[in-house]
Amino acid sequence: MTLELRMITVDCADPRALAAFWTAALDVRVAADYGGFLMLEQPPSGGPVLGFQQVPEPRTGKNRLHADFTASDRAAEVRRLVGLGATELDQHSFPGFAWTVLADPEGNEFCVAEHGAP
């Protein structure tokens, strides 16, 4: 038996609005729209599909799970994502590795990392 990660589903208030942010961020389209549940296409670089599921309750507290992305130019990518509607929350670094913590328009946290960073 083989277990594979195919999709990460995000609970949210407005799946279409959140999908609009993530389709622009990942340069993909919505693959399926079931009203209260949307799935995006798989990113060209691979990895799991993102899904957005409408739930009645708001997000509270810190995410217990978040997505980590990489970029060759983290600063430029962070600026682009903020321009799309993300919020920059924090920055961290270790020798050879740095990352920026952001939140999408509904407050779901994610990171953009850069390997080989000073």
Disulfide bonds with the S-S distance in Angstrom:
none
